[in-house]
Amino acid sequence: QNAERKKLQQAIEKLQKGDKVLTTSGMFATVASVEADRLVLKISDDTKVEFAKSAIAQVINGGK
């Protein structure tokens, strides 16, 4: 589990605009912007929300 968590943390640190993620609440979203400790996620064409980086459960693509 520790290895998986470390791998996820590394992927989160490499996130860029346009990457797809899954939040811990089960929401799929696209990264709109990256800040030091948070992400702005686009969940629809005209809806963006801020999430803490710790709320990311899975990086679907990107973060390589």
PQR file of N, CA, C, O and H, with PARSE charges and radii, in Angstrom:
ATOM      1  N   GLN A   1       0.819  -1.195   0.000 -0.4000 1.5000
ATOM      2  CA  GLN A   1       0.000   0.000   0.000 -0.0000 2.0000
ATOM      3  C   GLN A   1       0.865   1.262   0.000  0.5500 1.7000
ATOM      4  O   GLN A   1       0.544   2.250  -0.661 -0.5500 1.4000
ATOM      5  N   ASN A   2       1.949   1.211   0.742 -0.4000 1.5000
ATOM      6  CA  ASN A   2       2.827   2.381   0.780 -0.0000 2.0000
ATOM      7  C   ASN A   2       3.424   2.670  -0.589  0.5500 1.7000
ATOM      8  O   ASN A   2       3.556   3.830  -0.980 -0.5500 1.4000
ATOM      9  H   ASN A   2       2.209   0.408   1.278  0.4000 1.0000
ATOM     10  N   ALA A   3       3.784   1.624  -1.313 -0.4000 1.5000
ATOM     11  CA  ALA A   3       4.352   1.809  -2.648 -0.0000 2.0000
ATOM     12  C   ALA A   3       3.314   2.408  -3.593  0.5500 1.7000
ATOM     13  O   ALA A   3       3.632   3.278  -4.404 -0.5500 1.4000
ATOM     14  H   ALA A   3       3.677   0.682  -0.995  0.4000 1.0000
ATOM     15  N   GLU A   4       2.075   1.938  -3.484 -0.4000 1.5000
ATOM     16  CA  GLU A   4       1.004   2.478  -4.334 -0.0000 2.0000
ATOM     17  C   GLU A   4       0.748   3.944  -4.018  0.5500 1.7000
ATOM     18  O   GLU A   4       0.564   4.754  -4.926 -0.5500 1.4000
ATOM     19  H   GLU A   4       1.817   1.231  -2.825  0.4000 1.0000
ATOM     20  N   ARG A   5       0.735   4.286  -2.736 -0.4000 1.5000
ATOM     21  CA  ARG A   5       0.494   5.680  -2.325 -0.0000 2.0000
ATOM     22  C   ARG A   5       1.618   6.586  -2.814  0.5500 1.7000
ATOM     23  O   ARG A   5       1.373   7.707  -3.259 -0.5500 1.4000
ATOM     24  H   ARG A   5       0.884   3.628  -1.998  0.4000 1.0000
ATOM     25  N   LYS A   6       2.844   6.097  -2.728 -0.4000 1.5000
ATOM     26  CA  LYS A   6       3.997   6.877  -3.187 -0.0000 2.0000
ATOM     27  C   LYS A   6       3.921   7.100  -4.698  0.5500 1.7000
ATOM     28  O   LYS A   6       4.221   8.189  -5.187 -0.5500 1.4000
ATOM     29  H   LYS A   6       3.044   5.186  -2.366  0.4000 1.0000
ATOM     30  N   LYS A   7       3.520   6.067  -5.428 -0.4000 1.5000
ATOM     31  CA  LYS A   7       3.373   6.183  -6.886 -0.0000 2.0000
ATOM     32  C   LYS A   7       2.290   7.210  -7.232  0.5500 1.7000
ATOM     33  O   LYS A   7       2.465   8.011  -8.150 -0.5500 1.4000
ATOM     34  H   LYS A   7       3.276   5.182  -5.031  0.4000 1.0000
ATOM     35  N   LEU A   8       1.167   7.186  -6.493 -0.4000 1.5000
ATOM     36  CA  LEU A   8       0.088   8.149  -6.710 -0.0000 2.0000
ATOM     37  C   LEU A   8       0.574   9.564  -6.419  0.5500 1.7000
ATOM     38  O   LEU A   8       0.293  10.483  -7.188 -0.5500 1.4000
ATOM     39  H   LEU A   8       1.026   6.536  -5.747  0.4000 1.0000
ATOM     40  N   GLN A   9       1.303   9.751  -5.311 -0.4000 1.5000
ATOM     41  CA  GLN A   9       1.824  11.077  -4.968 -0.0000 2.0000
ATOM     42  C   GLN A   9       2.725  11.621  -6.064  0.5500 1.7000
ATOM     43  O   GLN A   9       2.657  12.804  -6.399 -0.5500 1.4000
ATOM     44  H   GLN A   9       1.531   9.004  -4.686  0.4000 1.0000
ATOM     45  N   GLN A  10       3.571  10.760  -6.625 -0.4000 1.5000
ATOM     46  CA  GLN A  10       4.462  11.181  -7.705 -0.0000 2.0000
ATOM     47  C   GLN A  10       3.658  11.591  -8.935  0.5500 1.7000
ATOM     48  O   GLN A  10       3.987  12.581  -9.588 -0.5500 1.4000
ATOM     49  H   GLN A  10       3.626   9.799  -6.353  0.4000 1.0000
ATOM     50  N   ALA A  11       2.613  10.843  -9.252 -0.4000 1.5000
ATOM     51  CA  ALA A  11       1.760  11.180 -10.396 -0.0000 2.0000
ATOM     52  C   ALA A  11       1.027  12.498 -10.157  0.5500 1.7000
ATOM     53  O   ALA A  11       0.880  13.299 -11.080 -0.5500 1.4000
ATOM     54  H   ALA A  11       2.345  10.039  -8.721  0.4000 1.0000
ATOM     55  N   ILE A  12       0.568  12.728  -8.928 -0.4000 1.5000
ATOM     56  CA  ILE A  12      -0.132  13.969  -8.600 -0.0000 2.0000
ATOM     57  C   ILE A  12       0.811  15.162  -8.751  0.5500 1.7000
ATOM     58  O   ILE A  12       0.409  16.210  -9.258 -0.5500 1.4000
ATOM     59  H   ILE A  12       0.688  12.077  -8.179  0.4000 1.0000
ATOM     60  N   GLU A  13       2.045  15.012  -8.320 -0.4000 1.5000
ATOM     61  CA  GLU A  13       3.020  16.102  -8.415 -0.0000 2.0000
ATOM     62  C   GLU A  13       3.348  16.456  -9.870  0.5500 1.7000
ATOM     63  O   GLU A  13       3.789  17.571 -10.147 -0.5500 1.4000
ATOM     64  H   GLU A  13       2.372  14.161  -7.909  0.4000 1.0000
ATOM     65  N   LYS A  14       3.140  15.530 -10.790 -0.4000 1.5000
ATOM     66  CA  LYS A  14       3.449  15.764 -12.202 -0.0000 2.0000
ATOM     67  C   LYS A  14       2.221  16.172 -13.028  0.5500 1.7000
ATOM     68  O   LYS A  14       2.315  16.317 -14.246 -0.5500 1.4000
ATOM     69  H   LYS A  14       2.781  14.624 -10.565  0.4000 1.0000
ATOM     70  N   LEU A  15       1.075  16.355 -12.371 -0.4000 1.5000
ATOM     71  CA  LEU A  15      -0.141  16.714 -13.106 -0.0000 2.0000
ATOM     72  C   LEU A  15       0.013  18.035 -13.844  0.5500 1.7000
ATOM     73  O   LEU A  15       0.652  18.970 -13.362 -0.5500 1.4000
ATOM     74  H   LEU A  15       0.998  16.236 -11.381  0.4000 1.0000
ATOM     75  N   GLN A  16      -0.589  18.086 -15.025 -0.4000 1.5000
ATOM     76  CA  GLN A  16      -0.574  19.284 -15.857 -0.0000 2.0000
ATOM     77  C   GLN A  16      -1.972  19.531 -16.388  0.5500 1.7000
ATOM     78  O   GLN A  16      -2.837  18.657 -16.333 -0.5500 1.4000
ATOM     79  H   GLN A  16      -1.109  17.326 -15.417  0.4000 1.0000
ATOM     80  N   LYS A  17      -2.178  20.716 -16.897 -0.4000 1.5000
ATOM     81  CA  LYS A  17      -3.454  21.082 -17.499 -0.0000 2.0000
ATOM     82  C   LYS A  17      -3.831  20.051 -18.564  0.5500 1.7000
ATOM     83  O   LYS A  17      -3.006  19.679 -19.397 -0.5500 1.4000
ATOM     84  H   LYS A  17      -1.476  21.426 -16.941  0.4000 1.0000
ATOM     85  N   GLY A  18      -5.077  19.598 -18.528 -0.4000 1.5000
ATOM     86  CA  GLY A  18      -5.578  18.647 -19.512 -0.0000 2.0000
ATOM     87  C   GLY A  18      -5.566  17.198 -19.055  0.5500 1.7000
ATOM     88  O   GLY A  18      -6.198  16.349 -19.683 -0.5500 1.4000
ATOM     89  H   GLY A  18      -5.748  19.900 -17.851  0.4000 1.0000
ATOM     90  N   ASP A  19      -4.853  16.898 -17.965 -0.4000 1.5000
ATOM     91  CA  ASP A  19      -4.829  15.531 -17.446 -0.0000 2.0000
ATOM     92  C   ASP A  19      -6.176  15.172 -16.835  0.5500 1.7000
ATOM     93  O   ASP A  19      -6.875  16.039 -16.310 -0.5500 1.4000
ATOM     94  H   ASP A  19      -4.339  17.587 -17.455  0.4000 1.0000
ATOM     95  N   LYS A  20      -6.535  13.905 -16.903 -0.4000 1.5000
ATOM     96  CA  LYS A  20      -7.801  13.420 -16.343 -0.0000 2.0000
ATOM     97  C   LYS A  20      -7.528  12.772 -14.990  0.5500 1.7000
ATOM     98  O   LYS A  20      -6.544  12.052 -14.819 -0.5500 1.4000
ATOM     99  H   LYS A  20      -5.967  13.202 -17.329  0.4000 1.0000
ATOM    100  N   VAL A  21      -8.424  13.042 -14.022 -0.4000 1.5000
ATOM    101  CA  VAL A  21      -8.273  12.495 -12.670 -0.0000 2.0000
ATOM    102  C   VAL A  21      -9.612  12.004 -12.130  0.5500 1.7000
ATOM    103  O   VAL A  21     -10.676  12.346 -12.646 -0.5500 1.4000
ATOM    104  H   VAL A  21      -9.223  13.626 -14.161  0.4000 1.0000
ATOM    105  N   LEU A  22      -9.529  11.196 -11.081 -0.4000 1.5000
ATOM    106  CA  LEU A  22     -10.691  10.746 -10.328 -0.0000 2.0000
ATOM    107  C   LEU A  22     -10.475  11.204  -8.898  0.5500 1.7000
ATOM    108  O   LEU A  22      -9.427  10.930  -8.313 -0.5500 1.4000
ATOM    109  H   LEU A  22      -8.665  10.918 -10.662  0.4000 1.0000
ATOM    110  N   THR A  23     -11.458  11.905  -8.321 -0.4000 1.5000
ATOM    111  CA  THR A  23     -11.326  12.394  -6.948 -0.0000 2.0000
ATOM    112  C   THR A  23     -11.779  11.311  -5.966  0.5500 1.7000
ATOM    113  O   THR A  23     -12.402  10.322  -6.352 -0.5500 1.4000
ATOM    114  H   THR A  23     -12.309  12.128  -8.796  0.4000 1.0000
ATOM    115  N   THR A  24     -11.452  11.521  -4.695 -0.4000 1.5000
ATOM    116  CA  THR A  24     -11.866  10.564  -3.669 -0.0000 2.0000
ATOM    117  C   THR A  24     -13.384  10.517  -3.505  0.5500 1.7000
ATOM    118  O   THR A  24     -13.916   9.555  -2.951 -0.5500 1.4000
ATOM    119  H   THR A  24     -10.946  12.324  -4.382  0.4000 1.0000
ATOM    120  N   SER A  25     -14.079  11.539  -3.979 -0.4000 1.5000
ATOM    121  CA  SER A  25     -15.545  11.554  -3.909 -0.0000 2.0000
ATOM    122  C   SER A  25     -16.183  10.883  -5.121  0.5500 1.7000
ATOM    123  O   SER A  25     -17.408  10.818  -5.222 -0.5500 1.4000
ATOM    124  H   SER A  25     -13.647  12.321  -4.429  0.4000 1.0000
ATOM    125  N   GLY A  26     -15.350  10.380  -6.047 -0.4000 1.5000
ATOM    126  CA  GLY A  26     -15.869   9.658  -7.202 -0.0000 2.0000
ATOM    127  C   GLY A  26     -16.135  10.522  -8.419  0.5500 1.7000
ATOM    128  O   GLY A  26     -16.787  10.069  -9.360 -0.5500 1.4000
ATOM    129  H   GLY A  26     -14.355  10.433  -5.964  0.4000 1.0000
ATOM    130  N   MET A  27     -15.651  11.744  -8.426 -0.4000 1.5000
ATOM    131  CA  MET A  27     -15.888  12.656  -9.532 -0.0000 2.0000
ATOM    132  C   MET A  27     -14.736  12.584 -10.544  0.5500 1.7000
ATOM    133  O   MET A  27     -13.568  12.723 -10.179 -0.5500 1.4000
ATOM    134  H   MET A  27     -15.121  12.111  -7.662  0.4000 1.0000
ATOM    135  N   PHE A  28     -15.077  12.367 -11.808 -0.4000 1.5000
ATOM    136  CA  PHE A  28     -14.097  12.423 -12.880 -0.0000 2.0000
ATOM    137  C   PHE A  28     -13.991  13.864 -13.347  0.5500 1.7000
ATOM    138  O   PHE A  28     -15.005  14.547 -13.490 -0.5500 1.4000
ATOM    139  H   PHE A  28     -16.025  12.254 -12.105  0.4000 1.0000
ATOM    140  N   ALA A  29     -12.771  14.334 -13.585 -0.4000 1.5000
ATOM    141  CA  ALA A  29     -12.580  15.731 -13.976 -0.0000 2.0000
ATOM    142  C   ALA A  29     -11.297  15.875 -14.782  0.5500 1.7000
ATOM    143  O   ALA A  29     -10.463  14.972 -14.840 -0.5500 1.4000
ATOM    144  H   ALA A  29     -11.947  13.780 -13.469  0.4000 1.0000
ATOM    145  N   THR A  30     -11.170  17.050 -15.404 -0.4000 1.5000
ATOM    146  CA  THR A  30      -9.977  17.405 -16.161 -0.0000 2.0000
ATOM    147  C   THR A  30      -9.276  18.548 -15.437  0.5500 1.7000
ATOM    148  O   THR A  30      -9.924  19.495 -14.992 -0.5500 1.4000
ATOM    149  H   THR A  30     -11.847  17.784 -15.356  0.4000 1.0000
ATOM    150  N   VAL A  31      -7.959  18.460 -15.320 -0.4000 1.5000
ATOM    151  CA  VAL A  31      -7.198  19.504 -14.639 -0.0000 2.0000
ATOM    152  C   VAL A  31      -7.215  20.779 -15.477  0.5500 1.7000
ATOM    153  O   VAL A  31      -6.807  20.768 -16.639 -0.5500 1.4000
ATOM    154  H   VAL A  31      -7.433  17.691 -15.681  0.4000 1.0000
ATOM    155  N   ALA A  32      -7.685  21.873 -14.890 -0.4000 1.5000
ATOM    156  CA  ALA A  32      -7.711  23.169 -15.573 -0.0000 2.0000
ATOM    157  C   ALA A  32      -6.479  23.982 -15.227  0.5500 1.7000
ATOM    158  O   ALA A  32      -5.950  24.701 -16.075 -0.5500 1.4000
ATOM    159  H   ALA A  32      -8.016  21.882 -13.947  0.4000 1.0000
ATOM    160  N   SER A  33      -6.007  23.874 -13.966 -0.4000 1.5000
ATOM    161  CA  SER A  33      -4.777  24.541 -13.548 -0.0000 2.0000
ATOM    162  C   SER A  33      -4.241  23.874 -12.292  0.5500 1.7000
ATOM    163  O   SER A  33      -4.973  23.216 -11.553 -0.5500 1.4000
ATOM    164  H   SER A  33      -6.437  23.290 -13.277  0.4000 1.0000
ATOM    165  N   VAL A  34      -2.946  24.061 -12.068 -0.4000 1.5000
ATOM    166  CA  VAL A  34      -2.262  23.453 -10.930 -0.0000 2.0000
ATOM    167  C   VAL A  34      -1.643  24.550 -10.083  0.5500 1.7000
ATOM    168  O   VAL A  34      -0.956  25.431 -10.601 -0.5500 1.4000
ATOM    169  H   VAL A  34      -2.352  24.596 -12.668  0.4000 1.0000
ATOM    170  N   GLU A  35      -1.886  24.497  -8.785 -0.4000 1.5000
ATOM    171  CA  GLU A  35      -1.269  25.418  -7.837 -0.0000 2.0000
ATOM    172  C   GLU A  35      -0.470  24.589  -6.840  0.5500 1.7000
ATOM    173  O   GLU A  35      -0.447  23.363  -6.942 -0.5500 1.4000
ATOM    174  H   GLU A  35      -2.444  23.781  -8.364  0.4000 1.0000
ATOM    175  N   ALA A  36       0.175  25.225  -5.891 -0.4000 1.5000
ATOM    176  CA  ALA A  36       1.072  24.535  -4.957 -0.0000 2.0000
ATOM    177  C   ALA A  36       0.402  23.362  -4.241  0.5500 1.7000
ATOM    178  O   ALA A  36       0.930  22.250  -4.253 -0.5500 1.4000
ATOM    179  H   ALA A  36       0.156  26.221  -5.808  0.4000 1.0000
ATOM    180  N   ASP A  37      -0.748  23.596  -3.623 -0.4000 1.5000
ATOM    181  CA  ASP A  37      -1.387  22.543  -2.836 -0.0000 2.0000
ATOM    182  C   ASP A  37      -2.802  22.217  -3.294  0.5500 1.7000
ATOM    183  O   ASP A  37      -3.522  21.477  -2.625 -0.5500 1.4000
ATOM    184  H   ASP A  37      -1.177  24.499  -3.613  0.4000 1.0000
ATOM    185  N   ARG A  38      -3.198  22.771  -4.437 -0.4000 1.5000
ATOM    186  CA  ARG A  38      -4.554  22.533  -4.927 -0.0000 2.0000
ATOM    187  C   ARG A  38      -4.596  22.502  -6.448  0.5500 1.7000
ATOM    188  O   ARG A  38      -3.664  22.922  -7.133 -0.5500 1.4000
ATOM    189  H   ARG A  38      -2.613  23.373  -4.981  0.4000 1.0000
ATOM    190  N   LEU A  39      -5.702  21.994  -6.941 -0.4000 1.5000
ATOM    191  CA  LEU A  39      -5.946  21.911  -8.380 -0.0000 2.0000
ATOM    192  C   LEU A  39      -7.282  22.571  -8.677  0.5500 1.7000
ATOM    193  O   LEU A  39      -8.204  22.509  -7.864 -0.5500 1.4000
ATOM    194  H   LEU A  39      -6.459  21.652  -6.384  0.4000 1.0000
ATOM    195  N   VAL A  40      -7.386  23.196  -9.828 -0.4000 1.5000
ATOM    196  CA  VAL A  40      -8.681  23.640 -10.327 -0.0000 2.0000
ATOM    197  C   VAL A  40      -9.085  22.593 -11.352  0.5500 1.7000
ATOM    198  O   VAL A  40      -8.389  22.370 -12.342 -0.5500 1.4000
ATOM    199  H   VAL A  40      -6.637  23.247 -10.488  0.4000 1.0000
ATOM    200  N   LEU A  41     -10.225  21.953 -11.097 -0.4000 1.5000
ATOM    201  CA  LEU A  41     -10.701  20.878 -11.954 -0.0000 2.0000
ATOM    202  C   LEU A  41     -11.929  21.311 -12.732  0.5500 1.7000
ATOM    203  O   LEU A  41     -12.832  21.949 -12.192 -0.5500 1.4000
ATOM    204  H   LEU A  41     -10.790  22.135 -10.292  0.4000 1.0000
ATOM    205  N   LYS A  42     -11.949  20.960 -13.993 -0.4000 1.5000
ATOM    206  CA  LYS A  42     -13.086  21.251 -14.865 -0.0000 2.0000
ATOM    207  C   LYS A  42     -13.972  20.013 -14.877  0.5500 1.7000
ATOM    208  O   LYS A  42     -13.534  18.927 -15.256 -0.5500 1.4000
ATOM    209  H   LYS A  42     -11.214  20.442 -14.431  0.4000 1.0000
ATOM    210  N   ILE A  43     -15.230  20.191 -14.457 -0.4000 1.5000
ATOM    211  CA  ILE A  43     -16.145  19.050 -14.408 -0.0000 2.0000
ATOM    212  C   ILE A  43     -17.216  19.106 -15.490  0.5500 1.7000
ATOM    213  O   ILE A  43     -17.914  18.121 -15.730 -0.5500 1.4000
ATOM    214  H   ILE A  43     -15.585  21.073 -14.149  0.4000 1.0000
ATOM    215  N   SER A  44     -17.346  20.254 -16.141 -0.4000 1.5000
ATOM    216  CA  SER A  44     -18.212  20.392 -17.319 -0.0000 2.0000
ATOM    217  C   SER A  44     -17.708  21.599 -18.102  0.5500 1.7000
ATOM    218  O   SER A  44     -16.768  22.271 -17.678 -0.5500 1.4000
ATOM    219  H   SER A  44     -16.780  21.055 -15.946  0.4000 1.0000
ATOM    220  N   ASP A  45     -18.325  21.871 -19.230 -0.4000 1.5000
ATOM    221  CA  ASP A  45     -17.847  22.955 -20.086 -0.0000 2.0000
ATOM    222  C   ASP A  45     -17.747  24.297 -19.378  0.5500 1.7000
ATOM    223  O   ASP A  45     -16.845  25.083 -19.669 -0.5500 1.4000
ATOM    224  H   ASP A  45     -19.089  21.326 -19.575  0.4000 1.0000
ATOM    225  N   ASP A  46     -18.653  24.570 -18.459 -0.4000 1.5000
ATOM    226  CA  ASP A  46     -18.641  25.877 -17.808 -0.0000 2.0000
ATOM    227  C   ASP A  46     -18.558  25.799 -16.280  0.5500 1.7000
ATOM    228  O   ASP A  46     -18.932  26.746 -15.588 -0.5500 1.4000
ATOM    229  H   ASP A  46     -19.386  23.932 -18.222  0.4000 1.0000
ATOM    230  N   THR A  47     -18.069  24.668 -15.754 -0.4000 1.5000
ATOM    231  CA  THR A  47     -17.966  24.511 -14.304 -0.0000 2.0000
ATOM    232  C   THR A  47     -16.558  24.080 -13.902  0.5500 1.7000
ATOM    233  O   THR A  47     -16.058  23.042 -14.336 -0.5500 1.4000
ATOM    234  H   THR A  47     -17.765  23.898 -16.315  0.4000 1.0000
ATOM    235  N   LYS A  48     -15.928  24.911 -13.056 -0.4000 1.5000
ATOM    236  CA  LYS A  48     -14.610  24.595 -12.520 -0.0000 2.0000
ATOM    237  C   LYS A  48     -14.685  24.683 -11.002  0.5500 1.7000
ATOM    238  O   LYS A  48     -15.351  25.564 -10.457 -0.5500 1.4000
ATOM    239  H   LYS A  48     -16.334  25.755 -12.704  0.4000 1.0000
ATOM    240  N   VAL A  49     -14.002  23.770 -10.323 -0.4000 1.5000
ATOM    241  CA  VAL A  49     -13.983  23.754  -8.865 -0.0000 2.0000
ATOM    242  C   VAL A  49     -12.554  23.521  -8.376  0.5500 1.7000
ATOM    243  O   VAL A  49     -11.736  22.919  -9.071 -0.5500 1.4000
ATOM    244  H   VAL A  49     -13.461  23.055 -10.766  0.4000 1.0000
ATOM    245  N   GLU A  50     -12.273  24.006  -7.172 -0.4000 1.5000
ATOM    246  CA  GLU A  50     -10.957  23.813  -6.574 -0.0000 2.0000
ATOM    247  C   GLU A  50     -10.978  22.576  -5.690  0.5500 1.7000
ATOM    248  O   GLU A  50     -11.931  22.352  -4.943 -0.5500 1.4000
ATOM    249  H   GLU A  50     -12.938  24.495  -6.608  0.4000 1.0000
ATOM    250  N   PHE A  51      -9.928  21.777  -5.777 -0.4000 1.5000
ATOM    251  CA  PHE A  51      -9.766  20.600  -4.939 -0.0000 2.0000
ATOM    252  C   PHE A  51      -8.367  20.603  -4.364  0.5500 1.7000
ATOM    253  O   PHE A  51      -7.428  21.066  -5.010 -0.5500 1.4000
ATOM    254  H   PHE A  51      -9.153  21.958  -6.383  0.4000 1.0000
ATOM    255  N   ALA A  52      -8.221  20.091  -3.159 -0.4000 1.5000
ATOM    256  CA  ALA A  52      -6.896  19.861  -2.597 -0.0000 2.0000
ATOM    257  C   ALA A  52      -6.262  18.704  -3.369  0.5500 1.7000
ATOM    258  O   ALA A  52      -6.952  17.775  -3.789 -0.5500 1.4000
ATOM    259  H   ALA A  52      -8.984  19.714  -2.634  0.4000 1.0000
ATOM    260  N   LYS A  53      -4.958  18.769  -3.550 -0.4000 1.5000
ATOM    261  CA  LYS A  53      -4.277  17.676  -4.249 -0.0000 2.0000
ATOM    262  C   LYS A  53      -4.502  16.344  -3.534  0.5500 1.7000
ATOM    263  O   LYS A  53      -4.515  15.290  -4.170 -0.5500 1.4000
ATOM    264  H   LYS A  53      -4.397  19.523  -3.209  0.4000 1.0000
ATOM    265  N   SER A  54      -4.679  16.390  -2.215 -0.4000 1.5000
ATOM    266  CA  SER A  54      -4.893  15.164  -1.451 -0.0000 2.0000
ATOM    267  C   SER A  54      -6.238  14.511  -1.753  0.5500 1.7000
ATOM    268  O   SER A  54      -6.468  13.373  -1.343 -0.5500 1.4000
ATOM    269  H   SER A  54      -4.669  17.245  -1.698  0.4000 1.0000
ATOM    270  N   ALA A  55      -7.136  15.204  -2.464 -0.4000 1.5000
ATOM    271  CA  ALA A  55      -8.446  14.657  -2.813 -0.0000 2.0000
ATOM    272  C   ALA A  55      -8.406  13.859  -4.112  0.5500 1.7000
ATOM    273  O   ALA A  55      -9.445  13.390  -4.578 -0.5500 1.4000
ATOM    274  H   ALA A  55      -6.949  16.128  -2.798  0.4000 1.0000
ATOM    275  N   ILE A  56      -7.229  13.700  -4.702 -0.4000 1.5000
ATOM    276  CA  ILE A  56      -7.109  12.927  -5.935 -0.0000 2.0000
ATOM    277  C   ILE A  56      -6.888  11.468  -5.584  0.5500 1.7000
ATOM    278  O   ILE A  56      -5.929  11.136  -4.887 -0.5500 1.4000
ATOM    279  H   ILE A  56      -6.385  14.082  -4.324  0.4000 1.0000
ATOM    280  N   ALA A  57      -7.763  10.596  -6.058 -0.4000 1.5000
ATOM    281  CA  ALA A  57      -7.676   9.170  -5.768 -0.0000 2.0000
ATOM    282  C   ALA A  57      -6.932   8.420  -6.865  0.5500 1.7000
ATOM    283  O   ALA A  57      -6.286   7.405  -6.602 -0.5500 1.4000
ATOM    284  H   ALA A  57      -8.542  10.866  -6.624  0.4000 1.0000
ATOM    285  N   GLN A  58      -7.024   8.924  -8.101 -0.4000 1.5000
ATOM    286  CA  GLN A  58      -6.412   8.215  -9.229 -0.0000 2.0000
ATOM    287  C   GLN A  58      -6.136   9.207 -10.347  0.5500 1.7000
ATOM    288  O   GLN A  58      -6.938  10.104 -10.608 -0.5500 1.4000
ATOM    289  H   GLN A  58      -7.549   9.748  -8.315  0.4000 1.0000
ATOM    290  N   VAL A  59      -4.999   9.037 -11.002 -0.4000 1.5000
ATOM    291  CA  VAL A  59      -4.693   9.802 -12.205 -0.0000 2.0000
ATOM    292  C   VAL A  59      -5.024   8.891 -13.373  0.5500 1.7000
ATOM    293  O   VAL A  59      -4.414   7.834 -13.534 -0.5500 1.4000
ATOM    294  H   VAL A  59      -4.348   8.309 -10.790  0.4000 1.0000
ATOM    295  N   ILE A  60      -5.994   9.299 -14.192 -0.4000 1.5000
ATOM    296  CA  ILE A  60      -6.477   8.457 -15.294 -0.0000 2.0000
ATOM    297  C   ILE A  60      -5.476   8.450 -16.445  0.5500 1.7000
ATOM    298  O   ILE A  60      -5.167   7.398 -17.003 -0.5500 1.4000
ATOM    299  H   ILE A  60      -6.490  10.158 -14.061  0.4000 1.0000
ATOM    300  N   ASN A  61      -4.975   9.625 -16.792 -0.4000 1.5000
ATOM    301  CA  ASN A  61      -3.908   9.728 -17.780 -0.0000 2.0000
ATOM    302  C   ASN A  61      -3.070  10.937 -17.398  0.5500 1.7000
ATOM    303  O   ASN A  61      -3.496  11.750 -16.578 -0.5500 1.4000
ATOM    304  H   ASN A  61      -5.226  10.480 -16.338  0.4000 1.0000
ATOM    305  N   GLY A  62      -1.918  11.062 -17.965 -0.4000 1.5000
ATOM    306  CA  GLY A  62      -1.029  12.169 -17.599 -0.0000 2.0000
ATOM    307  C   GLY A  62      -0.284  11.853 -16.315  0.5500 1.7000
ATOM    308  O   GLY A  62      -0.312  10.724 -15.824 -0.5500 1.4000
ATOM    309  H   GLY A  62      -1.572  10.401 -18.631  0.4000 1.0000
ATOM    310  N   GLY A  63       0.384  12.872 -15.778 -0.4000 1.5000
ATOM    311  CA  GLY A  63       1.150  12.676 -14.570 -0.0000 2.0000
ATOM    312  C   GLY A  63       2.272  11.677 -14.725  0.5500 1.7000
ATOM    313  O   GLY A  63       2.693  11.049 -13.753 -0.5500 1.4000
ATOM    314  H   GLY A  63       0.406  13.789 -16.176  0.4000 1.0000
ATOM    315  N   LYS A  64       2.760  11.526 -15.954 -0.4000 1.5000
ATOM    316  CA  LYS A  64       3.786  10.504 -16.242 -0.0000 2.0000
ATOM    317  C   LYS A  64       5.170  10.997 -15.937  0.5500 1.7000
ATOM    318  O   LYS A  64       6.141  10.264 -16.122 -0.5500 1.4000
ATOM    319  H   LYS A  64       2.418  12.036 -16.744  0.4000 1.0000
TER
END
